[in-house]
């Protein structure tokens, strides 16, 4: 509960998402400003956002235009709309990954198992063309091809990009992305708890040393 996110793992996980997962999956609820102070510095996040062209408008002439991305912009979508996504993926709609950790039973364990759980189908199981066997997916047949390969991503810090390492890092990133303000909430909660403890100590002092004589005094009436 008092832990902090591993910034290096989150940065590697974002690289896995950007180089592998982004080809199909969007993260429409995550904005570049969420990276500041956690994964990148403010200048790095601004440079990352500026490297993307964002369609904006209309302007004064009623025309749409492209501009460099800003910290307030969400991560770009791989497809213009759901219909285009289905067309490119054989009719299947790749889910948005912004809240995928909260949207699946098993949370992070489920995502890690899906990414690393591809197997050859057992004897007697036949899959139609375009499906892959993964025992951790409901029904066992999944339309997403195995996305991670050993050495498929090159990490800046030199960490070996094994399948399990990539899966671990991208799961950490997705877990953080589902609640990017969690650390701020932790700090706020710690301040509130500290304040309540101080107030409780003050109240105990008042009751013990200020009001105790008044509450324990004995009044005697003489006839």
Secondary structure, 3 states (H helix, E strand, C coil): CCCCCCHHHHHHHHHHHHHCHHHCCCCCCCEHHHHECCCECHHHHHHHHHCCEEEECCCCCCCCEEEECCCCCECCCCCCCHHHHHHHCCCCCCCCCCCHHHHCCCHHHHHHHHHHCECCCCCCCCCCCCCEEECCCCCCEECCCCCCCCCCCCCCCCCCCCHHHHHHHHHHHHHHHCCCCHHHHHHHHHHHHHHHHHHHHHHHHHHHHHHHHHHHCCCCCCC
